Amino acid sequence: MSGRLRSLQPLAIPLLLSAALLLLAWGMADLEPVFHALFPAQERAMYRQEPFLHLLMAHVSLVAISSGAALVIAVTAGVWVTRPGGQSYRPLVESLVAMGQTFPPVAVLALAVPLIGFGEQPAYIALALYGLLPMLQGVIAGLESTPSAVVDAAKGLGMRPWQIFRWVEAPSAAPIVLAGIRTSVTINIGTAAIAATVGSQNLGSPIIIGLSGFNTPYILQGALLTGWLAITVDSWFAYAATRLQLRKEGHPGTRYSPSTRRTYMNWFTALSTFLFRPQPRTAEQRARDLLKAVDAGGVPLNVAVVNHIARELGLDVSRKARMPETIERIRKVMAAR
């Protein structure tokens, strides 16, 4: 029993941080007197457009999906450029991925909105591009860290290329790959806040609205939860990195029994289903989100934006009306609903 408790000790910090994060998101609204005391001149000191717990789950979902897409691309490209057939394309691949890192996510959002509309889709593209470089570098560095003598020995044993990758290169590269994923995900947790400027509801919503309305409490509330989420996720990556390193060094007790694996997989499946289940949204809800983004000043106010909002509300935009008049019609319709 004591050995079992010792094996659970490294989990204490990420579990405590996760519990504190959920409690903070759940009870943030109860801290309104505290923010009123800190900012007495602020009439509205608590963000109440959406529950903070919903914003937290939406933020986690946004980062997880975009980072998952980036990981698939990074692993595929990294494995390819480290094989003999793809080594000549490595400079090209690294240059293209580096361009995605240097291209500002705000610019990606601005270019993607006219093509695919508002919401989470432009944010997925921007965050995946922005988080691709650390993952690709981790995959390439990890695969190249495998000693050539070990690979030659595996070939001498008659292993096929896929067997060498599965049983030799992948386990050796895992800690370095995980470090690249850790860096990318942590960066994207903070960067995901800008997705609120295109109508995506996440922890960036109170920050963007607070900036546009000079409401410091809103900014602090969104920033506090975003920072705490980044620390919590990083602690889980630190725990995973420790276990991977111990397993690589052959320490006993670093492998889970089949029953423990099944239990963890069931919990993971249940949590993923809860976090990433599709959220049906009506046209009115989408239009309200878009108009909030426009009011926050994050979206360029142009004809395309206004017409998109009008169509979502079922308004006729075929007639040639001035943009301010169309905006006023939209506001009247939303106020009447």
N, C-alpha and C positions, 0 to 999 in steps of 0.2 A: 504493500500500500504506500509505503514511504517513497519507493522508487517511482510509482505512478504519480504521486504528488510532485516529485522533483521534475518529472517530464512535463508537467503542466505549468511549472513556474514561468517559463519563457512566454507563455500565453497571457500572463496576468496583465502586462502593460497594454497590449492591443485590445484585450477584452474590456479593461477598465476605460480606456479611451473611447471605445465604441459605445459603451453604455452611457458615458458622460455626454457624448455627442447626441445620442438619441434623446436623452433627458433634456438637454439644452434646447434641441429643436422642438420637443414636445411642450416644454414649459416656457419658451421665449416670451409668449404673450403675457405671462404672469409677471414678467420683469418690467412691465410698463411703468410702475411707480419709480423704479430705479432710474430709468432713462428720463423720466420727468424731473427727477431730482437733479440729475446730472446736466440736463438741458432745460432749465425752467422757461426759457424764452421760446422754446419750440412747442407750438400748439399741438401738433400730432407727433408724438414721440415713439409710436409703435407701428410698424408696417403690418397692415391687416388685409391686404388684397388677397393673399393666399396664405394658408397655414404653412409655417416654416417646415414642418415635417414633410409636407408634399413637395416643397421646393427642394429640400434635401434629397429626397428620393429621385426627383427629376434630374437633379444635378449628378447624382451617382449614375443614373441610367445613361445620361448624355456622355459622361466621361468613359463609362465602361464600353458602350457600343462603339464610339469613335476610336478608343484605344484598341479594342478588339480588331477592328478593321485594319488599323495601322499595323498591328502585330502580324496579321495574316500576310500583308504585303511585305513587311520587313523580313519575315522568316523565308517567304518564297524567294524574294530577291537576294537575300543574304546567302541562302544555300546555293542558288544558281551561280552567283558571281564567285563563289569559292570552289566550284567544280571546274574541271579542265575546259568544258565547253563554254563557260560563261566568264572566265577570268578576263578575257579581252574587253568585255563590256563593263567591267567594274568601274573605271573612271567615269563613264557616262552615267551609270546608275547613281553613283555617289554624288555627282554634280546635280542631277535632277532632284534627288532627295534633299540636298542642301538648299536648293532653290525654294523648296517647300517650307523649309525652316526659316529662311530669311524673308519670305513673303509674309507681310503682316496678316494675321487672321482677320483683322477688320477689313482689309482689302478683299480677302477671299469672300467674306460675307457680302460685301457690297457688290461683287461680281456675280455671286451665286443667286442672290435674291431675285433679280429680274428673270433668271432662267428657270428656277425651280420653286420660287415663291418663298413665303415666310415660314417660320417655325423651326423645328429641329433639324430638318434636312440640310440647310446651308451650314449649320453648326457642326454637323457630323463631318462634312467635307473639310471645313477649316481646321478642326481639331485633329483629324486624322493626318492631314498634311503636316501640321505643326509638330505632331508627336512622332513622326516617322523617322527622323534622323537619329535620335538617341537609340531607338530600337534596332535600326539597321546596323549602326556602329557596334552595338552590343552583340548582335548575331554574328557579324563578320569577325570581330575580335575573339569571340568565344570559340568559333569553329577553328580559327587559326591558332588558338592556344593549345590545341591537341598536339602533343609531341609527334613528330614525323616517325620516330622509331616505333611508337605504339601503333600507328596506322600501318606501317610496314609489317609489323608482327601480325596484325589482324589479317592482312592480305596473305601472309605466309600460312596462316591457319586455314585459308580457303574461304574466308568470308567474302560475300558479295558486297558491292558498294552500298546498297541500302542497309545491309546488316552492320557494316562498319559505321555508317551514320547513326543507326539506331542504338547500337550497343557500345560504341567507342566515342564518337565525336559529340553526340548530343549530351550524354551525361557529363562529359568534361566541360562542355560549353555552357551548361545550364546556369551556374552562378553568375557568369559574365552577362549572359543574355538577360537574366533576371535583373541585374543592375541597370541595364539599359531600359527595361520596361519600367522599373521603379522611377528612374529619372523622368521618363516621358509622361507617365501617369501623374506624377506629382506636379509637373509643369502644367499639364492640361487641366488639372483641378482648378487652378487659379485662372487660366486662360478661358475656361468655359464660361466665366461670368459675363464675358462680352456677348455671348449668344443671346442675352436678354435684349440686346438692341434690335434683334430681328424677330421678336415675338416669342422666343423660347422662354418658358417659365422655369427658372432655376434660382439658385442663390444669388445670381447676379441681378435679379429683378429689383430687390430693395436697394442695391448699390446704384444701379443706373437711375432709378427714380429719385433716389436721394441726391445724386449728383445734379440732376436736372432741376430739382426743387430746392436745392441748398438745405437738405434735411440731413444733418450729421447723424442722428440716431439711426435712420434707415441704413446709412452707409456702414456704421459700426455693426449693426445686426447681421447684415449680409456678409461683411468681411470676417466677423468672428466665427460664424459657422463655416465659411469657406476655409479659413485657416485651420480650424479644428479638424475639419474633414481631411485636409492635406496631411496633418500630423498623424491622424489615426491611420490613414491608408499607408503612410510611410512606415508606421510601426508594424503593420502586418507584413509589409515587404521585408523589413528587417528580420522579423521572425522566420519568414520563409527562407531568406538568405542564410540565416544561421543553420537551419535544418539541412539545407542543401549542402553547405560546406561540411557539416558533420557527417552527412551521408557519404559525401565524396571521399572523406578521410577514413571511412569504414568504422565509425563509432557505433557501438551497439545501441539499440533502442531508438534508432532514427527511422525505422520502418514501421508502418502501421499494419496491424493485423487486418485480414480481409473483412472481418465484421466491423472494425473501426472505420475502414475506408467506406464501406457501404453506408454507415451512419453519417459520416461527413458528407458523402455525396447526396444523401437524401436531404440533409439540412441545406446544402448548397442549392439543390434543385428547388426546394421550397422557397428559399430566400430569393433566388433569381426570378421565380415565377411571380413573387409578390412585387419585386422592384421593377421588373421590366414588362409587366403585363400591359397590353395596349390600352391606352386611355382614349375612349371615343370622345370626340369633340364636335360640337355642332358648328354650323357655319357662323352663328352669332358669336360663339366663344372664340373662334378663330379671328373674326373681325375685331372683336374687342381686344384681343392680344395684339393684333397689328396696330390698332389705333393707340394702344398704350405705348407701343414701341415708337410710334411717330411722335406722340406727346413727350416721350422721354428724350427726343432729339437724337436717337441713335440711328434712325433710318432717313436717308435723303428724302425730303418731301417733294416728290415729283408726280407727274401725271400717272405713271405706272403704279405707284404705291396707292394713290387715291382710287384709281379705277379698280385695283385688286380688292381693296376694302369694300368698295361699292358693290362689286359683283358678289362678294361673300354674303352681303346683306340682301341680295336680290334686287338691288336698285338698277334702273336703266341708265347705263352710262353711254348710250349711243349718241344722245344729243350733245351738241357742242356747248357745254357749259364751262364757265370758268372754274378753276380748281378750288378757290375758296368757297364757291357756292356748293360744289359737290361735297366738300368736307362738312359744310353746315348741314346738308341733307343727311349725311351719315350720322352726325351727332344727334339730330332730331329723331331719326329712326331708332338709334340705340337707346336714347333716353325714354322712348315710348315703350320699349320692350321690358 
